[in-house]
Amino acid sequence: MNPSVFPLIFALILSQRFLNFAKINNHQQWVRLFSYSKYFAIFLFATEVILKATETIRWIWHIYLIAMVLFALKQKEMRALQMFILAFVPYVFVSFFSNLAEVTINDIYNKWDNYFYIAKTLTFMWLVAIFFSQHKQNKAAEKERIKRQKEDEINRAIAQRKVELEGLVAERTAELSQQKQELEHTLEELRASQTQLIHSEKMASLGELTAGIAHEIQNPLNFVNNFSEVNNELIDEMKEELAEVSRQLAAGSKQLGEEKLKLAEEIANDIKQNLGKINHHGKRADAIVKGMLLHSRASSGIKEPADINALADEYLRLAYHGLRAKDKSFNATMKTDFDERVGKINVIQQDMGRVILNLITNAFYAVSEKQKGLALQNKSETEEPKVNYEPTVTVKTVYQPPTGNKKGACVISVSDNGNGIPEEVIDKIFQPFFTTKPTGQGTGLGLSISYDIVTKAHNGQLKVENHTTRPARSDGEEHAVQGAGATFTIVLPLE
């Protein structure tokens, strides 16, 4: 076989493989280049056969093959063919250096001719091995393609089934949409009912508050009226004294006139003091009215600095007088323990006022019920000693300073010595519509609304716990007794 047949075969294989790659990847310039390369290899082989220019053509073959390999290796787009290209590299360079040795060091070449032949054979075997490996990979790729084709068929079947299922889902969705509309209509009715109940709860709270306002504002108004009457009498008396001064001065009795003038000045000072008291109690009544107007308005949702101690004290007295307006026989002791360090904190004043009022009103209701129960018990007991009970409601504030990474807080507690809350229902006390009051005396929304205001609007906590007393037994041991009252605690984080 002609020695140039191998270069021809290698050149045609390379050119055809590069040409297919260029067509697949739509490289038009490469398509032309590798087409010309294939024709050039055929032309070069024909020239060698016809002209017998063996040595010259051989070097042209070397240059041609090396140029093709280097060109392919430099192209980033042809990295997918890198393994295929590297399979030709050993043969191309062994063949090149073999011919170079034959020309330059012929004696050594003749001596090592068998080794060069073996090297060429090994490179050819390497090329064949790579070829078969590539062929195996191609077969594996073909199997993968067939597998993907089957998967595509399965996917198409799934897609068709999906369309059918979507039709069924659409029908079911239509049914569910109709049911949803019916449920939404029912929900709207429930919300309307809830709104009415909340309105009823607020109106009941407002009624109690109004009664408290009437009694609370009556006190400063009585002061204003009484001091106004006293001032009228003092002014008449001062006029008489001044008239007497004028008469004494006209009669020439200067000393007696000065005494009457001094007495008139004392009356004027009394009038001034009375006016100061009138002004004080007038401002007190004004503050009560403004606070109640603020309470009756819709919540703005904006936090503003408010004096928690003053707010708690005001609503304590208003709640007490509200209950007194409904039950004249009711009396209770009101205790306060305000921490002056609390000062003003940022709260939604209308909402926080409603919370405090609700807790205090509930506390007074609890001690009132216990007082009525003990009154009936005392009437029915003839031999056993009667139980002495003093209804007491305590409002307390505590300032908790920040420690480490923990923010400071304001703690407001409302305590009573009523019957407490049954342990089996204490976990439900903040649920909507749950109430321990008899039917018609509560909607069960007051504590639920208060809980939402404290926890959601103010990021605080609202907790409840029963009091326990531990009287000693005859054997010296202690045991817990419930029914000593309850404490509601509000914890407001300080911003």
C-alpha positions in Angstrom: 0.0 0.0 0.0 1.2 3.5 -0.8 2.6 5.2 2.3 0.4 8.3 1.8 -2.8 6.3 2.1 -2.8 6.5 5.9 -2.4 10.4 5.8 -5.2 10.5 3.3 -7.5 8.3 5.5 -6.7 10.4 8.6 -7.2 13.6 6.7 -10.6 12.5 5.3 -11.8 11.2 8.7 -10.8 14.5 10.4 -12.3 16.7 7.6 -15.6 14.8 7.5 -15.9 14.8 11.3 -15.2 18.5 11.5 -17.6 19.1 8.6 -20.5 17.3 10.3 -19.8 19.2 13.5 -19.9 22.5 11.6 -23.2 21.7 9.9 -24.8 20.6 13.2 -23.7 23.8 14.9 -24.5 26.0 11.9 -20.9 27.4 11.3 -21.1 28.2 7.6 -17.5 29.4 7.4 -16.2 26.2 8.9 -18.5 24.2 6.5 -16.7 25.8 3.5 -13.3 25.4 5.2 -13.6 21.7 5.9 -15.1 21.0 2.5 -12.1 22.6 0.9 -9.9 20.7 3.3 -11.3 17.3 2.2 -10.9 18.2 -1.5 -7.4 19.4 -0.8 -6.5 16.0 0.8 -7.8 14.1 -2.3 -5.9 16.5 -4.6 -2.7 16.0 -2.6 -3.0 12.3 -2.8 -3.6 12.4 -6.6 -0.7 14.7 -7.1 1.6 12.2 -5.2 0.4 9.3 -7.3 0.8 11.1 -10.6 4.0 13.1 -10.0 5.7 10.7 -7.7 6.9 13.6 -5.6 7.0 11.4 -2.5 9.3 13.3 -0.2 7.8 16.7 -0.8 4.2 15.5 -0.6 5.1 13.7 2.7 6.1 16.9 4.3 3.0 18.7 3.0 0.9 15.9 4.6 2.6 16.5 7.9 2.1 20.2 7.8 -1.5 19.7 6.7 -2.4 17.3 9.4 -0.7 19.3 12.1 -2.4 22.5 11.0 -5.9 20.8 11.2 -5.2 19.4 14.7 -3.9 22.7 16.0 -6.8 24.6 14.5 -9.3 22.3 16.1 -7.7 22.4 19.5 -7.6 26.2 19.5 -11.4 26.5 18.9 -13.4 26.7 22.1 -16.6 25.7 20.2 -14.9 22.3 19.3 -14.3 21.2 22.9 -16.9 18.5 22.4 -14.4 16.9 19.8 -11.4 17.2 22.0 -11.0 13.5 22.8 -11.5 12.6 19.1 -8.8 15.2 18.1 -6.3 14.1 20.7 -6.6 10.5 19.3 -4.8 11.8 16.1 -2.1 13.8 17.9 0.3 10.8 18.7 0.3 9.5 15.1 0.7 13.0 13.5 3.7 13.9 15.7 5.4 10.4 15.6 5.1 10.4 11.9 6.5 13.9 11.7 9.5 13.3 13.9 10.1 9.9 12.2 10.5 11.6 8.8 12.5 14.4 10.4 14.9 11.9 11.8 15.1 10.1 8.5 16.2 13.3 6.8 18.5 14.8 9.4 20.2 11.8 11.1 19.7 9.0 8.6 22.3 6.6 10.3 20.5 6.7 13.6 17.1 6.4 11.9 18.2 3.3 10.0 19.5 1.8 13.3 16.2 2.6 15.2 13.9 2.2 12.2 12.1 -0.7 13.9 11.3 1.4 17.0 9.9 4.2 14.9 7.7 1.6 13.1 6.6 0.2 16.5 5.8 3.7 17.6 3.7 4.4 14.5 1.9 1.0 15.0 1.1 1.9 18.7 -0.2 5.3 17.7 -2.4 3.6 15.1 -3.7 1.1 17.7 -4.4 4.1 20.0 -6.3 5.7 17.2 -8.3 2.5 16.6 -9.0 2.1 20.3 -10.2 5.7 20.6 -12.4 5.2 17.5 -14.1 2.1 19.0 -14.5 3.9 22.3 -16.1 6.8 20.5 -18.3 4.4 18.6 -19.3 2.8 21.9 -20.1 6.2 23.3 -22.1 7.0 20.2 -24.1 3.7 20.7 -24.7 4.6 24.3 -25.8 8.1 23.2 -28.2 6.5 20.7 -29.6 4.3 23.4 -30.0 7.4 25.5 -31.8 9.1 22.6 -34.1 6.2 22.2 -34.7 6.2 26.0 -35.5 9.9 25.8 -37.8 9.3 22.9 -39.7 6.7 24.9 -39.9 9.1 27.9 -41.2 11.8 25.5 -43.9 9.4 24.4 -44.7 8.6 28.0 -44.8 12.4 28.8 -47.2 12.9 25.9 -49.4 10.2 27.3 -49.2 11.8 30.7 -49.9 15.2 29.1 -53.0 13.8 27.4 -54.1 12.3 30.7 -53.4 15.6 32.4 -55.7 17.3 30.0 -58.4 14.8 30.8 -57.8 15.3 34.5 -57.8 19.1 34.1 -61.3 18.8 32.6 -62.4 16.8 35.6 -60.7 19.3 38.0 -62.4 22.2 36.2 -65.8 20.5 36.8 -64.9 19.9 40.4 -63.6 23.4 40.8 -66.9 24.8 39.5 -68.7 22.8 42.2 -66.2 24.0 44.8 -66.5 27.6 43.6 -70.3 27.4 44.1 -69.8 25.9 47.6 -67.2 28.6 48.3 -69.7 31.4 47.4 -72.3 29.8 49.7 -69.7 29.6 52.5 -68.6 33.2 51.9 -72.3 34.3 52.1 -72.6 32.4 55.4 -69.3 33.9 56.6 -70.6 37.4 55.8 -73.7 36.7 57.8 -71.6 35.5 60.7 -69.3 38.6 60.5 -72.4 40.8 60.5 -73.7 39.0 63.6 -70.2 39.3 65.2 -70.2 43.0 64.4 -73.6 43.4 66.1 -72.3 41.5 69.1 -69.2 43.6 69.3 -71.4 46.7 69.0 -73.6 45.4 71.8 -70.5 44.8 74.0 -69.2 48.3 73.3 -72.6 49.8 74.0 -72.9 47.9 77.3 -69.4 49.1 78.2 -70.4 52.7 77.2 -73.5 52.5 79.3 -71.5 51.6 82.4 -69.0 54.2 81.5 -71.7 56.9 81.1 -73.1 56.2 84.5 -69.6 56.4 86.0 -69.0 59.8 84.2 -72.2 61.2 85.6 -71.3 60.3 89.2 -67.6 61.2 88.8 -68.2 64.6 87.2 -70.9 65.4 89.8 -68.2 65.7 92.4 -66.2 68.6 90.8 -69.4 70.2 89.7 -70.7 70.3 93.3 -67.4 72.0 94.4 -67.8 74.5 91.6 -71.4 75.3 92.6 -70.7 75.4 96.3 -67.7 77.7 96.0 -69.6 79.9 93.5 -72.4 80.4 96.1 -69.8 81.1 98.8 -68.1 83.7 96.5 -71.4 85.5 95.9 -72.0 85.8 99.7 -68.4 87.0 100.2 -68.7 89.6 97.4 -71.9 90.9 99.0 -70.1 91.0 102.4 -67.1 92.7 100.9 -69.3 95.4 99.3 -70.9 96.1 102.7 -67.4 96.4 104.3 -66.2 98.7 101.5 -69.3 100.9 101.9 -68.7 101.0 105.6 -65.0 102.1 104.9 -66.3 104.9 102.8 -68.7 106.1 105.5 -66.0 105.9 108.2 -63.5 107.9 106.1 -66.2 110.5 105.4 -67.0 110.7 109.1 -63.2 111.2 109.8 -62.7 107.9 111.6 -59.5 106.8 109.8 -58.6 104.0 112.2 -61.9 102.3 112.0 -61.9 102.7 108.2 -58.5 101.0 107.9 -59.8 98.1 110.0 -62.8 97.7 107.7 -60.5 97.9 104.6 -58.3 95.1 106.1 -61.3 93.0 106.6 -62.4 93.6 103.0 -58.9 92.5 101.8 -59.2 89.3 103.8 -62.6 88.6 102.1 -61.0 89.3 98.7 -58.2 86.8 99.5 -60.9 84.2 100.4 -62.7 84.9 97.1 -59.4 84.4 95.2 -58.8 81.0 97.0 -62.3 79.9 96.2 -61.8 80.9 92.5 -58.7 78.8 92.5 -60.6 75.8 93.8 -63.4 76.5 91.2 -60.7 76.6 88.5 -59.1 73.3 89.8 -62.4 71.4 89.9 -63.5 72.9 86.6 -60.3 71.6 84.9 -60.9 68.2 86.6 -64.4 68.0 85.1 -63.0 69.2 81.7 -60.3 66.4 81.8 -63.0 63.8 82.6 -65.1 65.0 79.6 -62.2 65.1 77.2 -61.0 61.6 78.3 -64.5 60.2 77.7 -64.8 61.9 74.4 -61.5 60.4 73.5 -62.7 57.0 74.7 -65.9 57.2 72.6 -64.1 58.1 69.3 -63.0 55.4 66.9 -59.5 54.3 67.4 -56.9 56.2 65.3 -54.5 53.3 65.4 -51.7 55.8 66.2 -49.5 55.3 69.2 -49.1 58.5 71.3 -47.5 59.1 74.7 -50.0 58.6 77.5 -49.7 58.7 81.3 -50.6 55.1 82.2 -50.9 55.9 85.9 -53.4 58.7 85.3 -55.3 56.6 82.8 -55.6 53.6 85.1 -56.7 55.8 88.1 -59.3 57.6 86.0 -60.9 54.4 84.7 -60.8 52.8 88.2 -63.0 55.5 89.6 -65.3 55.7 86.6 -65.8 51.9 86.6 -66.6 52.0 90.3 -69.2 54.8 89.9 -70.6 53.0 86.9 -71.4 49.9 89.0 -72.6 52.1 91.9 -75.1 53.7 89.4 -76.7 50.3 88.8 -76.5 49.0 92.3 -76.6 51.6 95.1 -76.0 49.0 97.8 -72.6 48.1 96.3 -69.4 49.4 98.0 -65.8 48.3 97.5 -62.4 49.4 98.5 -60.2 50.7 95.7 -56.5 50.4 96.1 -53.7 51.8 93.8 -50.0 51.2 93.7 -48.6 53.2 90.9 -44.9 53.2 90.0 -43.9 56.8 89.2 -41.1 55.5 87.0 -43.6 54.4 84.4 -44.3 57.9 83.2 -45.7 58.2 79.7 -45.4 55.4 77.2 -46.5 55.1 73.6 -49.9 53.4 73.3 -53.1 53.8 71.3 -54.8 55.6 74.1 -58.5 54.9 73.2 -57.8 51.2 72.8 -55.7 50.8 76.0 -58.3 52.8 77.9 -61.0 50.3 76.8 -58.8 47.4 77.9 -58.1 48.8 81.4 -61.8 49.8 81.8 -62.9 46.3 80.8 -60.5 44.5 83.2 -61.5 46.9 86.1 -65.2 46.5 85.3 -64.9 42.7 85.4 -63.0 42.9 88.7 -65.8 45.0 90.3 -68.3 42.6 88.9 -66.4 39.6 90.4 -66.3 41.1 93.9 -69.9 42.3 93.6 -71.1 38.7 92.8 -69.0 37.3 95.7 -70.5 39.9 98.1 -74.0 39.0 97.0 -73.3 35.3 97.5 -71.8 35.7 100.9 -74.8 38.0 101.9 -77.2 35.2 101.1 -75.0 32.7 102.9 -74.8 34.8 106.0 -78.6 35.1 106.1 -79.1 31.4 105.8 -76.5 30.5 108.5 -77.8 30.8 112.0 -75.3 29.0 114.2 -71.9 29.3 112.3 -70.2 32.7 112.4 -70.8 35.1 109.6 -68.1 35.7 107.0 -66.7 39.2 107.0 -65.9 40.2 103.4 -64.5 43.5 102.2 -64.7 43.7 98.3 -61.3 45.1 97.1 -60.0 45.9 93.7 -56.3 46.8 93.3 -54.7 48.5 90.3 -50.9 48.4 90.2 -48.2 49.5 87.7 -44.6 48.4 87.7 -41.7 49.7 85.7 -39.3 46.9 84.5 -36.0 48.4 83.4 -34.2 46.9 80.4 -31.6 44.2 81.2 -29.0 43.1 78.7 -30.8 42.4 75.4 -34.2 42.4 77.0 -36.2 45.6 76.5 -37.9 47.4 79.4 -41.6 47.0 80.0 -44.6 48.5 81.8 -46.7 46.0 83.8 -50.3 46.9 84.6 -52.1 44.5 87.0 -55.8 44.5 88.0 -56.5 42.3 91.0 -59.7 41.4 92.9 -60.6 39.3 95.9 -63.6 37.8 94.2 -64.4 34.1 93.5 -61.6 33.8 90.8 -62.0 31.9 87.6 -62.7 28.1 87.5 -59.5 26.2 86.6 -61.3 24.2 83.9 -62.2 27.3 81.9 -59.2 29.6 82.6 -57.5 28.5 79.4 -60.6 29.5 77.4 -61.1 32.9 79.0 -59.7 34.9 76.0 -61.6 33.0 73.3 -64.3 34.9 71.4 -67.9 34.5 72.8 -66.7 32.6 75.9 -68.0 34.1 79.1 -68.5 33.0 82.7 -71.3 35.5 83.2 -74.9 34.5 83.2 -76.9 34.7 79.9 -77.7 38.2 79.0 -75.0 39.8 81.1 -72.0 39.4 78.8 -71.3 38.6 75.1 -67.9 37.0 75.7 -66.2 39.5 73.5 -64.7 42.0 76.0 -61.7 39.9 77.0 -61.2 38.6 73.4 -61.1 42.2 72.1 -58.8 43.3 74.9 -56.4 40.3 74.2 -56.2 41.3 70.5 -55.5 45.0 71.4 -52.7 44.1 73.8 -51.0 41.3 71.8 -51.5 42.4 68.2 -51.8 46.2 68.4 -49.2 46.7 71.1 -47.0 43.5 70.9 -47.6 42.9 74.5 -49.0 40.1 76.7 -52.3 39.7 78.6 -52.2 37.0 81.3 -54.6 35.8 84.0 -54.0 33.8 87.1 -56.0 32.8 90.2 -55.0 33.7 93.7 -54.3 30.9 96.2 -54.2 31.2 99.9 -52.4 28.6 102.1 -54.1 28.4 105.5 -52.4 25.9 107.9 -54.2 22.8 108.8 -54.5 21.5 112.3 -51.6 19.2 111.6 -49.4 22.1 110.7 -49.4 21.3 107.0 -50.6 23.8 104.3 -52.9 23.3 101.4 -54.0 25.5 98.5 -57.5 26.9 98.5 -58.9 28.6 95.4 -61.5 31.3 95.3 -59.3 34.1 96.6 -59.7 36.2 93.5 -57.8 36.7 90.3 -55.2 39.0 88.7 -55.1 40.1 85.1 -51.7 41.3 84.0 -50.8 43.5 81.0 -47.2 43.6 79.9 -46.4 46.4 77.4 -42.9 46.5 76.0 -41.3 49.9 76.1 -40.2 51.2 72.7 
